[in-house]
Amino acid sequence: METEEGTALLSENELVPGVWTDVTKGLRKERISFRFMSMTKPSYLSRCLITITNISGLSGRKSNILKPREEIVEQWIEIGTGITPVDCYIELFLIQMLTNETSKCVISCKNCEISFILNLLRIEDHGYYHDKSPEQMLTLAKQYKENGVKMFPEYTLFAHRYFNLASKCLLACSPLEDLEPLEKKHDTTREMQSLLEVLYLNISACLIRQCRYDEVLHVLGYLEKVEKPLDKAIYRKASAQFHIKLYKEAISTLERIDYTTNKDCMALYQRIKIAKQQEDIKYSNMVKKMFVG
């Protein structure tokens, strides 16, 4: 096993590649300089001291990190707190870096190319998920969930990522019902169970926006075990079934609640009934043609 002293003898290219890219996200990082100190990289539980210079191409894009200044200013960045796409991408760059690395970072957007020089000065490592108590994981999950809620109106994909992170924090403590005996079950466990259901709903909303309806049904599969499901959950499941033409199933889903008292559910029910009637007529006509000819 390599010691950090031994690692220091490795070449720069072995420790920090000259170029790192993520083509799917339009990210590119080119190493400018590097002086070895430690093999520790930032994680989602890290806090990083950085400087950013030579910012160009921001073109009005929102960022709480990229702020052009005349002088070089050190700033602390807590990974997992970005609430704009640019800031989330800066966190992804940091996760690929080592202390004392300076790199040119480029974010290729649809109508612009943002570039800047990023220097990672120090890392404060706050451990790993598996070291955290259920209470700490709940706090993290709440933070990620709130970040997702803030990003959902404009940035669905980034919100989806945060909701997934929050769910993973809670599922890392699963099965939640086994955290304590029933007679000693306290607020943390109940709150984790409740938050997980909210996150499933939020994830389903993100998936519906992305037209990933089969995945919505997978995420909302837990509803089969819920005696009194929320109207919102039923609506989203029935909506997904409607879009993949599972009309009978969608009607059965809506009939689990009093859909007539919910305007959105009632409107969806009518749309499903009409679509099913049209589908039945189409099928009947097709059968007639098969036998008449």
C-alpha positions as CSV (number, residue, x, y, z in Angstrom):
1,M,0.0,0.0,0.0
2,E,1.4,3.4,-1.0
3,T,2.2,5.9,1.8
4,E,1.6,9.6,1.2
5,E,5.4,10.0,1.1
6,G,5.6,7.4,-1.6
7,T,2.7,8.9,-3.5
8,A,4.5,12.2,-3.6
9,L,7.2,10.5,-5.8
10,L,4.5,9.8,-8.5
11,S,4.3,12.1,-11.5
12,E,1.8,15.0,-11.7
13,N,0.0,13.2,-14.5
14,E,-0.5,10.1,-12.3
15,L,-1.9,12.2,-9.4
16,V,-3.8,14.9,-11.4
17,P,-4.5,14.2,-15.0
18,G,-3.6,17.0,-17.4
19,V,-7.2,17.1,-18.6
20,W,-10.4,15.8,-17.1
21,T,-13.8,16.0,-18.9
22,D,-17.4,15.1,-18.4
23,V,-18.8,15.3,-22.0
24,T,-22.4,14.7,-20.9
25,K,-22.3,17.8,-18.7
26,G,-20.1,19.9,-20.9
27,L,-17.3,20.1,-18.3
28,R,-13.5,20.3,-18.9
29,K,-10.7,20.8,-16.4
30,E,-7.1,21.5,-17.5
31,R,-4.3,21.3,-14.9
32,I,-2.2,24.5,-14.7
33,S,-0.1,23.7,-11.7
34,F,0.0,21.2,-8.8
35,R,2.2,20.7,-5.7
36,F,1.5,17.5,-3.8
37,M,0.3,17.7,-0.1
38,S,-2.2,14.9,0.4
39,M,-4.2,12.3,-1.5
40,T,-7.5,13.5,0.2
41,K,-10.1,14.7,-2.3
42,P,-13.2,16.7,-1.5
43,S,-16.4,14.6,-0.9
44,Y,-20.0,15.6,-0.4
45,L,-19.2,16.1,3.3
46,S,-16.2,18.4,2.7
47,R,-15.6,22.1,3.0
48,C,-13.1,23.7,0.6
49,L,-11.1,26.9,0.7
50,I,-10.6,28.2,-2.9
51,T,-9.8,31.1,-5.0
52,I,-11.4,31.8,-8.4
53,T,-9.8,34.2,-11.0
54,N,-10.0,35.0,-14.7
55,I,-13.8,34.5,-14.9
56,S,-15.3,34.9,-18.4
57,G,-18.5,34.1,-20.3
58,L,-20.8,34.1,-17.4
59,S,-23.3,36.0,-19.5
60,G,-25.9,36.6,-16.8
61,R,-25.9,33.0,-15.6
62,K,-26.7,32.8,-11.9
63,S,-23.9,31.9,-9.5
64,N,-23.2,32.5,-5.8
65,I,-19.5,31.5,-6.2
66,L,-18.4,33.2,-9.4
67,K,-18.2,36.8,-8.6
68,P,-15.7,38.9,-10.6
69,R,-13.4,40.8,-8.3
70,E,-10.4,43.0,-8.9
71,E,-8.4,41.3,-6.1
72,I,-8.0,37.6,-5.3
73,V,-10.4,36.6,-2.5
74,E,-10.3,33.3,-0.6
75,Q,-13.8,31.7,0.0
76,W,-15.0,28.6,1.7
77,I,-17.3,26.3,-0.3
78,E,-19.4,23.6,1.3
79,I,-19.9,20.7,-1.1
80,G,-23.6,19.9,-1.6
81,T,-25.0,23.4,-1.1
82,G,-25.0,24.8,-4.6
83,I,-28.4,26.0,-5.7
84,T,-27.5,27.2,-9.3
85,P,-26.3,24.9,-12.1
86,V,-23.0,26.8,-12.3
87,D,-22.3,26.3,-8.6
88,C,-23.2,22.6,-8.7
89,Y,-20.7,22.2,-11.6
90,I,-18.0,24.0,-9.6
91,E,-18.6,21.4,-6.8
92,L,-18.1,18.6,-9.4
93,F,-14.8,20.2,-10.5
94,L,-13.7,20.4,-6.8
95,I,-14.5,16.7,-6.2
96,Q,-12.0,15.9,-9.0
97,M,-9.2,18.0,-7.5
98,L,-6.4,17.7,-4.9
99,T,-5.1,20.3,-2.5
100,N,-2.7,22.8,-4.1
101,E,-4.1,22.1,-7.6
102,T,-4.8,25.1,-9.9
103,S,-6.8,24.3,-13.0
104,K,-8.6,26.1,-15.8
105,C,-12.3,25.0,-15.7
106,V,-14.7,25.3,-18.6
107,I,-18.5,24.8,-18.6
108,S,-19.9,24.6,-22.1
109,C,-23.5,25.8,-22.1
110,K,-26.0,25.9,-24.9
111,N,-25.3,29.5,-25.8
112,C,-22.1,30.3,-24.0
113,E,-18.9,29.0,-22.6
114,I,-18.0,29.9,-19.0
115,S,-14.3,29.6,-18.0
116,F,-12.3,30.4,-14.8
117,I,-9.2,29.5,-12.9
118,L,-9.9,27.4,-9.8
119,N,-7.4,27.0,-7.1
120,L,-8.0,24.5,-4.2
121,L,-6.1,25.7,-1.2
122,R,-7.5,23.5,1.7
123,I,-10.0,20.7,2.4
124,E,-11.8,20.2,5.7
125,D,-13.1,16.7,5.6
126,H,-16.2,16.0,7.6
127,G,-16.1,12.2,7.3
128,Y,-18.3,9.7,5.5
129,Y,-22.0,9.0,5.4
130,H,-21.6,5.6,7.1
131,D,-20.0,7.4,10.1
132,K,-23.0,9.5,10.7
133,S,-25.8,8.9,13.2
134,P,-29.5,8.7,12.1
135,E,-30.0,12.3,13.4
136,Q,-27.1,13.6,11.4
137,M,-28.3,11.8,8.3
138,L,-31.7,13.3,8.8
139,T,-30.2,16.8,9.0
140,L,-28.3,16.2,5.7
141,A,-31.4,14.8,4.0
142,K,-33.3,17.9,5.0
143,Q,-30.6,20.2,3.6
144,Y,-30.5,18.3,0.3
145,K,-34.3,18.3,0.1
146,E,-34.5,22.1,0.6
147,N,-31.8,22.6,-2.1
148,G,-33.9,20.5,-4.5
149,V,-37.1,22.4,-3.7
150,K,-35.3,25.7,-4.5
151,M,-34.0,24.4,-7.8
152,F,-37.1,22.6,-9.0
153,P,-38.9,25.5,-10.6
154,E,-36.0,26.3,-13.0
155,Y,-33.6,23.4,-12.9
156,T,-35.5,20.0,-12.7
157,L,-32.4,17.8,-13.3
158,F,-30.4,19.4,-10.5
159,A,-33.4,19.2,-8.2
160,H,-33.8,15.5,-9.0
161,R,-30.1,15.0,-8.1
162,Y,-30.6,16.6,-4.7
163,F,-33.8,14.6,-4.0
164,N,-31.9,11.4,-4.8
165,L,-29.1,12.4,-2.5
166,A,-31.5,13.1,0.3
167,S,-33.2,9.7,-0.3
168,K,-29.8,7.9,-0.2
169,C,-29.0,9.5,3.2
170,L,-32.2,8.1,4.6
171,L,-32.0,4.7,2.9
172,A,-28.5,4.3,4.3
173,C,-30.2,4.0,7.7
174,S,-32.8,1.5,6.4
175,P,-34.8,-0.4,7.2
176,L,-36.0,2.6,9.1
177,E,-38.5,0.6,11.2
178,D,-35.5,-1.4,12.6
179,L,-33.6,1.6,14.0
180,E,-35.3,1.1,17.3
181,P,-37.8,-1.3,18.9
182,L,-41.4,-0.2,18.3
183,E,-42.0,0.7,22.0
184,K,-38.9,3.0,21.9
185,K,-39.5,4.5,18.5
186,H,-38.9,8.3,18.7
187,D,-39.3,11.3,16.5
188,T,-36.2,10.8,14.4
189,T,-37.4,7.5,13.0
190,R,-40.9,8.8,12.3
191,E,-39.6,12.0,10.7
192,M,-37.2,10.0,8.5
193,Q,-40.1,7.8,7.3
194,S,-42.3,10.8,6.6
195,L,-39.5,12.7,4.8
196,L,-38.7,9.7,2.6
197,E,-42.3,9.6,1.3
198,V,-42.1,13.4,0.5
199,L,-38.9,12.7,-1.4
200,Y,-40.5,9.9,-3.4
201,L,-43.2,12.4,-4.3
202,N,-40.7,15.0,-5.3
203,I,-38.6,12.6,-7.4
204,S,-41.8,11.5,-9.2
205,A,-42.6,15.1,-10.0
206,C,-39.1,15.4,-11.5
207,L,-39.5,12.2,-13.5
208,I,-42.9,13.4,-14.9
209,R,-41.3,16.6,-16.1
210,Q,-38.7,14.4,-17.9
211,C,-41.5,12.1,-19.3
212,R,-39.9,9.1,-17.6
213,Y,-43.3,7.6,-16.7
214,D,-42.2,4.0,-16.2
215,E,-39.8,5.2,-13.5
216,V,-42.5,7.2,-11.8
217,L,-44.4,3.9,-11.3
218,H,-41.3,2.3,-9.8
219,V,-40.7,5.2,-7.4
220,L,-44.3,5.2,-6.3
221,G,-44.5,1.5,-5.9
222,Y,-44.6,1.9,-2.1
223,L,-48.2,3.2,-2.5
224,E,-49.4,-0.4,-2.8
225,K,-48.7,-0.8,0.9
226,V,-50.2,2.5,2.0
227,E,-53.7,2.3,3.4
228,K,-54.6,5.9,3.0
229,P,-52.4,7.4,0.2
230,L,-52.1,11.2,-0.4
231,D,-54.2,12.6,-3.2
232,K,-51.0,14.1,-4.7
233,A,-49.3,10.7,-4.8
234,I,-52.4,9.0,-6.4
235,Y,-52.6,11.8,-9.0
236,R,-49.0,11.4,-10.0
237,K,-49.2,7.6,-10.3
238,A,-52.4,7.8,-12.3
239,S,-50.9,10.5,-14.5
240,A,-47.9,8.3,-15.3
241,Q,-50.2,5.3,-16.1
242,F,-52.3,7.5,-18.3
243,H,-49.3,8.7,-20.3
244,I,-48.2,5.1,-21.0
245,K,-51.8,4.1,-21.9
246,L,-52.5,2.0,-18.8
247,Y,-56.0,3.4,-18.7
248,K,-57.7,0.7,-16.6
249,E,-54.9,0.8,-14.1
250,A,-55.0,4.6,-14.0
251,I,-58.8,4.5,-13.2
252,S,-58.3,1.9,-10.5
253,T,-55.5,4.1,-9.0
254,L,-57.8,7.2,-8.9
255,E,-60.6,5.1,-7.4
256,R,-58.5,4.4,-4.3
257,I,-59.4,8.0,-3.2
258,D,-62.5,10.1,-3.5
259,Y,-61.2,11.7,-6.7
260,T,-64.4,13.8,-7.1
261,T,-63.3,16.1,-4.3
262,N,-60.0,16.9,-5.9
263,K,-60.2,19.2,-9.0
264,D,-56.9,17.9,-10.6
265,C,-57.8,14.2,-10.0
266,M,-61.3,14.7,-11.4
267,A,-60.0,16.4,-14.5
268,L,-57.4,13.6,-15.0
269,Y,-60.2,11.0,-14.5
270,Q,-62.2,12.5,-17.3
271,R,-59.2,12.6,-19.6
272,I,-58.5,9.0,-18.9
273,K,-62.2,7.9,-19.5
274,I,-62.2,9.7,-22.9
275,A,-58.9,8.3,-23.9
276,K,-60.0,4.8,-22.9
277,Q,-63.3,5.1,-24.9
278,Q,-61.3,6.3,-28.0
279,E,-58.9,3.3,-27.6
280,D,-61.8,0.9,-27.2
281,I,-63.5,2.2,-30.4
282,K,-60.2,2.0,-32.3
283,Y,-59.7,-1.6,-31.2
284,S,-63.3,-2.5,-32.0
285,N,-63.0,-1.1,-35.5
286,M,-59.7,-2.9,-36.1
287,V,-61.4,-6.2,-35.1
288,K,-64.3,-5.6,-37.4
289,K,-61.9,-5.0,-40.3
290,M,-60.1,-8.2,-39.6
291,F,-63.3,-10.3,-39.8
292,V,-65.3,-8.4,-42.4
293,G,-62.5,-8.6,-45.1
